Structure formats: C-alpha cells, structure tokens
Amino acid sequence: MIELAFQKKLISASGEMLLSIETKIKEGSLVTLYGKSGAGKTTILRILGGLTQPDFGTIKVHDTIWLDISKKINLKPQKRKVGFVFQDYALFPNMTVKENLEFALLKGENSNIINHLIEMVELGELQHRKPTTLSGGQQQRVALARALVQKPKLLMLDEPLSALDEEIRFKLQQYILTVHKEFGLTTLLISHDVSEVLRMSNVVIELNEGKIIKQGTTNQIFNHQDLSAQFQLTGTLIQSIKQDFIYILSVQIGKDVVKIVADESEGNDLKIGDKILVSAKAFNPIIQKIS
C-alpha cells in the first residue's frame, strides 16, 4: 500500500494554490491522475519521486517511510526505487539505445535485465542506433525500458504518449500494460486522453485545483457504472452515415476500423473525431461519447 498525505503551496495560472493530497493506492494498481492542466498532477509525481519536497506531510510505501517532514525523514530519489518516463524522453543523444540502458544500471547489478528489456519492447534492431535517428515512438520505448532497468517498485509516467499518433500510442499502451504486469509494478500515469484512461487504468484519481475530487474505477469516474457489459472498447469516430432512423458509425480502435449500428439518440450528437465508448451485452451495442 502507498499512503500519501501532504500539502504544498503552488503558484498556478490563477494565483496561489494549495496542493492537498490524502489517499491510499493499492500495490499492483495502475492508477491514472486525471484533471485539467495546473491541477497539481505532475507535482504529485515529483513529490512521490523525491524531486520536490512538500511543505509538510508523509509518504509511506510498503511499510517503509519515504517522507516525514516532522521527523526530518526524506529518502533521496535513488533510494526510492522509482522509474520515471516523461513526455520529452530525456535520452542521452551521444549514447546508443543500449548504452542509454546500461547507463541506468547500478554498479554491480546483473546486466541480463538490459537484454530482456530490449527484447520485451522490441528494440533489438535499434539497440546500436542513437536517439536522434529514432522516431518519437521508438524513443519512448527506450525511455520506458530505461525506467525499468533498476527494477523499480513504482513506475511513474507523465503524459508519455501525448505527442504520438493514435496507432503508435495504442501499441505503446500495450507495452506499458505488459511491463506493468510482468514486473509486478504499481504504476501512476498522468493522462488527459479519456480513451487511454479507460483502456489502461484500474483506478482513476481526478484532481481539480490541487484537491482530489473523485477516486474510483473508470466506470465510477466517467459515469458508466450502469453498463454491466460483457466488453467495452474505446475508439475514435472517423465516419458517421445516417440511413433512415439509424447511423452507421466507423470507429477506429487501434489499427482496426469497426462498423457499428447506432440509433438516432446515440448518433445525433456525435461528430467526427469524438472519442467514444462501445459497450455490448449479448449482441446489443451501447454507444457513449466520452470526450
């Protein structure tokens, strides 16, 4: 269990803001921090990783105290066993892919983890190339692998996929889910993409102006709790054709395009580019706009 209880005064676009967080995160969860820009999401990750100190409070991770301001306990970042992945990749441009991973390896640690990670995120053919010769998606795979070299207990992802196109983003989401499961991680993700949140998260923490306003499952947060569906898929509406009293919707889900029949009440308010949730119970699809 990760227990967070801290406060820090911040300066936001609208003036001074108090970041006040008190919550518990279950070990092994994939948790998304969700909310408007400036709500304090990145600062939470920085405080948890030891890069920013709160004004007061505590952090307890798996019965180990990482931070207790009143007792002057504040573990250094390298002792917190945390892996970071940022939007800007932060790779060393003068090193190859493999050298970037080797640089993150602690002295005396077994280097077999590097070959395993290179294979897991399919970097074998790229391992001797430098980051400047790689695409954004390839660089992000390197950044993800590097964050895992030291076998962290906690993986923190600050909007790592927001600059990538839909197809690459979907594939990287699958990589993240794979390593989350294989390494038994507790993962904290910052994302503004509702379809990404729905696809990946066990728990969502919604923030507004430095406060937690909601915490729960994706269904609870996005008001889909009434859908006891056998499956749920999220995608982007790329075409909508009205025929009599129905709509034929073409929805891109990853690399695939799925055609779905929707009634007027579902199709009237949809427009091209909308993110939608497709649910089905038996053979009856239910369409809901999510952004």
N, C-alpha and C positions, 0 to 999 in steps of 0.2 A: 504494500500500500504506500502511495505517495501522499503525504499530508502537507498542504500549503496553507499558511496563514501569515500574510504580510501586507504591509502598506508602503506606498511610496508616492510622494508628490511629484507630478509630472507637469510639463508645460505642453498643452495641446494647441491646436489651431484656434480654439475658442477661449484660451486662457489656462489658468491653473486647474489641474485635475488630480483628484486623489485616486490612485490605483489601490483598491482594497479587495484583496482576494482571500477567500477561505473556502477550501474544498478538499476533497479526497479523490484520488484516482487509483483505480484498482490495477494491480500488477497484471501485465499482459494485455492491457486495453490499447486500442488505437483511438485516441481522443483528438477531436478537431476543435481548435479555438476559432470561433466564428463571430464575426461582427464587423461593424464599419471601421474604416481606416481611422487610426488615432484612438481606438478603444483600449489600447494597452496590451495587445496580444504579444507583440514582439518583446516588450519589456518583461512579460511573464517568463518567456523562454530564456531571456538573458539573466534574469534573477535566478531561475532554476539552474542554469548552467554555471553560475558563479561569475558572470561577466559584468553584472550590475548588482549593487548592493541596495536592498530596500532600507527605508528609514528605520523600521523595526519589524520584528516578526520571526517566524521559524519555518524551516523546511525539514521534514523527516522522510527519509526514503528507506523502505525495508528495514525499519527499526534502527537506522543509522541517522544521527542528526547531522545534516549538511550545513544548516544555518540556525543560529540562535543569537540574535543581536544582543539580548540582555546578558547572555553568558559569554559574549565575545567569541562565539564559535562561527567560523566561516571557512569551510573547506575550499581549497583552491580548485579551479576548474579541472585540472589534470587528475585530481583525486576523486572527482565525482562520477567518473565512468559515463560520460555523456558524449554522444555523437551529434554533431551539428551538420545540417545541409541547408545552405542559403540559396536564394534566388540567383545570386551573382557567381555561384560556383566556387570562387576563391581558390582556383588551382594555380600551382606554380608553373608559369609559362615556359621556363627554361628546363623543365623536367618532363620526361616521358610519362605516359599513363602509369606504367608500373613503378617508376621512380616516385611519383606522387603518392602512391600507396605505401611504398617502402619507407618514405619519409615519416609517415604517420605511425609506423611500427615502433613500439617501445623497445629499448635496448634489452637484448636477451630473450625477446619473445620469439616464438616459433613462426617462421616466415611462410609456413604452409597455408595460413589463412589468406595470404595475398593471392595465391594461385586459385584457391577455392572461390574467392570473391570475383576474380577476373572471369572465371567460368560461369558463375551464377548470374552475373549481369551482362554476359556475352561481350566481353572486352578483349577476347583472345587475339583477334586480328588487329586490334587497335593499341595493344599494350606498349608498342615501341614508338608510337607516334606522340607528338607534343600537343597540348590542348588547343593551340591556335589552329591546328589542322582538322579539328573535330567540329561536328555540328553541335548546336545547343543541347539536343537530347543526349548525344554521346558524352558531352562534358558533364551533364547532370548525372549520368550513370557512374562516371568516375568519381564525382563528388559523393554520391551515395556509398560507393564501395569504400572510399577513403574514410568515411564516417564510421564504418563498421570494422575497420582494421583492428582497433583496440578492444573489440567485443564489448561495446557499451551496454549498460543496463537500460539506458534511456536514450532513445533516438528522437531528435527534435528537428522538425522540417518547417522552415519559414517560407511559405509560398514557393516551394522549389520548382513548381511546374507551370507557373502563371504565364511565362513568356513563350511557352511551347504551343505548337498547333495541336489540334484535337487528337489526331492519330498517335503522335508521339507521346502526348500526355497520357492517353489511355494505356499505352504499353508500359510507361514508367510507373503508373499507378499499380500495375500488376507486379512489377519488380519490387516496389515498396511493400506490397502485401506479402509477397513471397519471403523477403528477408525478415519482415516483422514476425512471421510465423516461424521460420527456420531458426532464428536467433533467440526466440522467446522474448522479444523486446516489449517494453512499454513505449509507445510512440505517441508523440504530440505533434500534430500537424496544424499549421495555420493555412487556411484556405478561404477565399471568397466565392468559390465556384460551388454552388449548391449541388450540382450533379456529382462533383468529385466528393463532396462531403457525404452524400447519400451512398455512393459506391463504396467508400472506404471505411467509414467510422463505426465503431461500437458505441461511442458516447460523443455528444456534442456539448461544448460549453459555450454559450452565447454571451458575449460581453457588450456592454454599452457604457461609455464614459467611465471606464475603469472598474465597473462592477459586473458581477455575474448576474444576469437577469433570468437565464434559464440553463438547466443542465439535465440531460437525459438522453434517451435514444434518439436516433434521427426521426423516427415516426412521431415521437413526443414533441420534438423541437419544431418540426415542419408541419405539424398538424395532420399527419397521415395515420393517426392511431386507429382510425376507423377501417383501415384497409387490412383485413385478415387474408392477404393474398398468398397464393402459392409461390409467386415470384414477383420481383419488382426490378425493372430496368430503367436506367436513365439515359437520355439521349438528346439530340438537337433536332428540332423540326426543320427540314430542308425543303419540304414541298407540302402544300395543302390544296386539294382539289375538291370542290363541292359538287356533289351529284345528288340531285333531288333533296332529300332530307338528311343526307349523311355527308361526311367528309372522308376522303381517302388521304391519310397522312403518311408521308415518307419521313421516317425518323432515323437519323444516323446514330448508331450505337457502336462506338469504337470504329472499326473499319467497315462494319456492315451497315446496310440500309434495310430497314424493316418497314413494310407497309401495314398500316393499321386502319381499321374502320372505326370512326368515331361519330357519335350522334351530334345534332346541332348544338346542344347545350355544352358539349365538350369542345367542339371545333370553332364556335363563333368567335371566341376571344383569343384564339391562338394566332400568332404571326410567325413568319419565317425567322429562324434564329432563336426562338424560345427554347429554353431547357424544359423538358417535360419528363414526368414520371409515368411509366407504363406499368400497370399492375394487372394481374389476372388471377381470377379464382375460377377454377374449372376452365371454361372456354369464353369467359366474358371479360374482355379487356376494359380497364378503367384508366382514363387519361386525366392527369392533373398537371397544370402548369406549375413549375417550381421557381421560375425566375423570369 
